[in-house]
Amino acid sequence: MGDKSSRLPGFYKRPLTERVDIVAEWANLNDDDKTVLLGQGLSNELADKMIENTLGTFALPLGIAVNFLVNGRDYLIPMAVEEPSVVAAVSNAAKKIRAGGGFHTSATNPVMIGQIQVLDIPDMDVAINAINANKADLLETANCCDKVIVNLGGGALDIVPRPFPDTPVGPMLVVHLHFDTRDAMGANAINTALESLAPEIARLTNCRTNLRILSNLADQRTATARCTIPADQLATEDYSGQEVAKLIEEANAFAVVDPYRAATHNKGIMNGIDAVCIATGNDWRAVEAGAHSFAAKDGRYQALTDWHVDDNGDLYGEITLPMAVGMVGGATKVHPTARTAMKILAVQSAPELAQVMAAVGLAQNLAAINALATVGIQKGHMALHARQVAMAAGAPEALIQFVADQLVAERRIHVDRAKEILKGNR
Ligand code: MEV
């Protein structure tokens, strides 16, 4: 893999089937994978086994982001997303980041948090002491259900009692189980462990337990990506690179201080991360919940990123967020397109997948705030939107770009106008 570059100049101009051939060659895909990519992904039969009351499937475009260099390794990034310009923008940002040596990433061990709610507490301190005094036995109980994860080096690591003396339903003790889920997202493993632990906790504390469920605020399972972009990479016709770097720093500061802006800023980050989650069959709602709750961890919702001009005048960027993603189990193994996407990514572990996703989030954010701080977001969006409008108006393949260009030039991106252009009313 080390000898392959994810710089694929002109990839976007190739016809779809050629792109599939290029990626197949790059990622050593077989003919079955190619068939999957070319439209034979999830069958109705398989879909019927995955959820209830199935009627069929719902397809999304699957694209490939190029130019990603993460810890010295090249990756092609599969992204399932309906929004135009997400894939192009992230590829473009990754190219600028590549010029500064690419992304440097790290991840914690894949430690999920599970929660047990304890109620009817006669004495909070006695309950807490009982849990702390029996920690070793409790960890053993938590480990008894999933020997596979334990044998792989994962399993229960810690038990942490968290008292809430004053709640609307009286004193409450929340017991956290920290559980290393290895390469699984781990929802099933940790929920099973919690259900076996709860009766033991109730017995030891002489209290009653209610909910037993993982927490999506997976702050023990985070991924970090960092990059430095040489200022000259950011130069445009209208601005010097140093000016753009400063504008990006200002854009980030906006999202640090103002939750209204932070919500949109972080939404842009998740445009990229969700797309990789969906492509790889991961639970994007879990990752979304983790990201947004983590963004509010200091009591105020804020940007997940830091961008600032460094001492050399270059642009430094960093992101850290919870990343509860897996590469075994669930849709990742069942959905044929997710399996092929995982082959393209070729990650070796869940933490590696988490790091790549953090890099995608950082690049997606750079793309957005770089555009917002300079030309504005609409220019690029409109060019792509115009293609969709041209298609909606019935433009044949050969005329889509022509019609789209004219719509953009006239700044009238409407289906009616596209139809007029197609009728020869130019
Ligand atoms: C649009 O999907 C995402 C952006 O709004 C993100 C941002 O504003 O940073 C462009």
Residues whose N, C-alpha, C, O or C-beta is under 5 A from the ligand:
A	BS01	MEV	T264 H265 G268 A368 I369 I377
